[in-house]
């Protein structure tokens, strides 16, 4: 999709794109390996495009939300009402639109930003084991 839109945005000399990744793109999440890997690809793509397209007046933001109250939670058997730190989709979308010019990456939840800052400050093996214990 980005390949289809970039020429149009370049021709206009302005525009923006928001790519939806996940906080799980920040580290390989145990029991969520394929999802983490696919979202890491989206994050890398968005960050690269942010750097490539800035000179063309095109904003690119990679959105990395944490738990968001979407039908995906229910499909996983989770009840959003019983989960802490779940954000409504409209709030996540509004935040992304408000901050698109700030790129390249936005973690939409202060809770998840702080959590992953702590994890990423740890030695990688310890962070992965701590995350595995928490997710179990």
N, C-alpha and C positions, 0 to 999 in steps of 0.2 A: 504494500500500500504506500509506503514512503516513496518508493521509486515512481509511483504514478503521480503523487502530489508534488514532489520537489520541483519538477520543471514548471508547473503552474505557479507555484509560490515564487520561484526565481523570476519568472516573467513579470509578476506583479511587483517584485521588489520588496515584498513583506509577507508576513503570515506567521503561522505557528502550527506546531504539532505536539500533541501529548501522547506519549507511549506509556501504556500501563504495564508496569513490572510488578514487583512485590518486595517487601522487606526480606523475603526468603531468597532474593537475588544477592543479598549481601554476604551470605555464607552458605555453604552446602548444608541444607537442613536435613537431619536424619529423619527417616520415614517420609520424606518428601523430596527424594533425590531428583526425580524427573522434573517435577514442578520447579524446584530450585534452579536446576540447570536451564530450563527453558526461560525462566524469568531473568536469569543472569545474562542470557543472550540478549533479551530485550533491553536490559540495562546498558550493556556494552554498546549495542546499536544506537540507542538514544544518546548516550554520552558522546559517541563518535560523531553522530550527526549534529549535535549541538555545536561542537568545535568546527565542523566543516561548513555549517550553514550560517554562522554568526555574521560573516562578512557579507552575506547576501540579504541581511535584514530578516532572516527567518529564525524565530524562536523555537527551540526544541526543549521540551521538559520530559524527563523520565519520572513518572510517578511511581513511588514505591509505598503503597498503602500497607498497613497492617490489617488486622481483622476488620472486615467491612460487612455490614448486614445485607448480604446479597443471597440469592437462592443457592449459591454454592455452599454456604454454611449448612443449610438444611439438607442438601444432598450428601454432605459428609456426616449427617446425623447430629449436628451441633445446634443448640438452641441459643441464638444470639442474645436473648433476654437474660440468659444465665452466664454470659461471658463478660468479663471485664474488658474495658478498652475497645469495644466494638464501635466503629463509627458508621453513621448513616451515609449511604452512597452520595446523597446530595451535598453533604458537607465536604466529602473528599473531592468531589468534582469542582465545587466552588473554590476550594483552596487551590486546586491545580490551575484553574482559570485565572485566579487572582495572582498567582506566582509564576505564570508561564515565562515571563521575561527574565526571571531570576535564574533559571536552569543551572546546571544541567540535570540535577536530580533533586527530588523532593520526597522526603519521608513524611507522610501526612499526619502522623501521630507522634506527639511528644513522648508518649510512653514507649513506643517502639523505637524511636530515635535514641532515647536514653538506653534502652535495653541493648540495642545493637552496637551502640558506642562502647558499652562495657564489654560485650562479647568480643568485638574486634580489637580491643586493647589487650586482650589476653593472648597468650601463646595459642596458636591455631588448634593444636591437639586438645588443649584444655577447654577451649571455647566449644569445640564440637562435642566433647563429652558432656559438658555442662548443658548444652542445648539438647542433647539426646536424653539426658536424665529429666529435663523439664518437660519435654514433649511426650514422654512415655506416659 
